[in-house]
Amino acid sequence: MPVKGGYDKLLNNQEEPSREKPGLMSLLSFHWISETFKTGNCRPLEKSDLLPNDDDNKTKALTEKLQTLWHDEKEMRQKCGKKPRLWICTWKLLPFKEIFTTVILNMADIICRVLRPLLLGIILSNLTSQNQDKTIMYACAVLLGVTSLGRSLATHLRCWIAEKHGAKLCCALKGIMYAKVSISFIYCIFSRAKFSGRTTNF
């Protein structure tokens, strides 16, 4: 019986429909989820209306990957006689491609921040000078709009990537903590049961 106000658990033999990965413009404009918004605007969303989750974004896969990295880190550090570092494992969990993309977006944001006042200063200096060059003023005005748009897009995409990977790290760390707590809880139950059995024998 389904829980009121919740979701039914997907069956193991139920295959999720495959979908293509969204491109850059689709990510920037949220076009990849527009159909879901249109459906939700017409009627309440159902389980079948939601987009399938990628394997790389599932909590189980993220937890297992981080657990493997943690075991490798412990073995490597034990050979050197040093303590393992969890932050190194979390850093390895992030893909290099998207880290590089985030760095490039940060650089683009900084460049746009620097260019905007410079272009505005060139426009104002041409307006106050006697020999006005309209070509430079028009070019600076166009570049000013381009830099403003580029900064907005870079900030938007950078924040989206950061929030996505922050959620991934949060899920992976919570998964490891949940596994540790579950193992400790089971061990505590068996220990108490074993101790109770010994006391009853006496």
N, C-alpha and C positions, 0 to 999 in steps of 0.2 A: 504494500500500500504506500503510495507516494506521500512524502512529508508535505504538510500544508505550507504553502509559500516557498517551497524549495524546488530542487531539481531531481529528477529521476536519475539513477546511476546508469551510465551507458553500459550496454552489454559488451562482453569481451569480443564476441564474434561480429559485432556491428562495425562495419568499415566506414571510416569517415571519408567524405568526398574530397577528392584532391582538388587543389586550386593553385593557380600560378602565383608566384611571389610578386608583390606589387613593385612597380618601378619608383624612380625618384619623384616624379611629378605626382604619382598616385599617393605617395607617402606625404608629400608636402600639402596636398589639397584634401587629404582624407577621402579620396575617391574610392579606395578599396573597401570602405565600410559604409558607403553612401546607400547601398541597397538595404542594408540592415536598418539604417535610420529611416528610410522611406517606409519599410515594413512596420517599424515601431510607431510611426506616425499614424498609420492606418488602423492598426490593431495591436493588442498586447503581443509581445514577442514570445515565441515558444522555443523549446530546446532545439528543434530542427532549423530554426531561423538563424541561430548563432553560427559564426564561422568556425571551422575546425581549427584546432590548435596545432601548431607545428611541433614536431618531435623535439626540436632543440629548446622549445619554450615550456616543456612539461616539467613539473616539479620532480617527478621520479627520475627523469634523465639528468636533470641538473644536479640533484642530490647524489646520484651514483657517480657522476663525473667528478664532483667535488670530493666525494669520499675516496675515489681512486687517486686523485691528486694529493689528498692528505696522507694516504698510506705511503705513496711514493716519497713524499716530503719527509715523513717520519723515518723511513728506511735510509734515505740519503743523509739526513742529519744525524742519525745514530752512528753511522759509519764515521762521520767527522767528529762525533762527540759534542754536538751542539743541539740546542733546542729547536724543534720545528716551528715554523712561522706560518700561521694561518693566512696572513695577508698575502703571502706569496702564492698560495693556492687559489685564493680568490682573484688575484691578478691574472693567473694563468687561465682562469675560467672564462675571462672575457676574450672575444676574438680580436686578433690584431688588426684586422681590416677595419672594424668599426672604431677601435681606439684611434687608428690613424685618421679615420674620417672625422672624429671628434676634434682631434688636434688641428686638422685643416680648417674645420668650421670655426674654431676659436681664433685661428690666425686671420681668417676672412672677416670675422667680427671686429677684430682689432684694427685691421687695415681700413675697414669702412668707417670706424669711429674716428680714425686719424684724417681720412680724406674729406669727410664732410665739412669740418670747419675750414680746412684749407681751400676747398672749392668755393665755400661761401665767402671767404676772404678775398679770393680772386674776383668774384662777381662784384663785391662791394668796392674793391679798389678800382675796377673798371668803370663803375657807375660814378665815382667821385673824380676820376681823372678827365682831362680835357680830350685826350685821344682815346676814345672808346672803341674797342674792338668787339663788335657784336658777335663775331664768329666764336671767339673765345668764351664770351658770356653764355651763348646758347649751348656750347659744348659743355661748359661747367654746369649749367642748369640740368642738362640731360644726365651727366655723370652724377650729379647730386641725387637725382631721382633713382638712378641705378644703384648707387651705394646704399640708399635708404632701403630699397627693396631687397638688396643682397644681404644687408644686415638683418632684416626681419626674417628672411628665409633661413639664414645661417643660425640665428638664435632659436628659431622654431625647431629646426631639425636637430640641433645639438641638444636642446632640452628633451626632445622626444627620445633620442638615443640614450641619454643619461638616465631618464626615468625608466626606460625599458630594461636597461642593464641593472639598475638599482633594484627593480622588482625581481629580476633573475637571481641576483645575489641574495636578496632577502629570502626568497623561496628555498634556495639551496642551503643556506645556513639554518633556516628553520627546520628543513628536512633532516639535516644531520642532528640537530638538537632533539628533535622528536624521536629519532632512532635511538639516540643515546638514553633518553629518558625512558623509552619503552623497554630497552634492554635492562636498564637499572631496575625498573619496576618489576619486570619478570624475575630477575635475579633475587630481588628482595622477597618476592612471594615464595620462591622455591627455598630460599634460605630459612624463612620463617616456618615453612611447612616441614622442612627437614629438622629444624630445631624443635618444633612441636612434637614430631614423631619420636625424637630421642627422649624428650621429657616424659612422654606417655609410656615409653618402655620401662623407665625407672619406676 
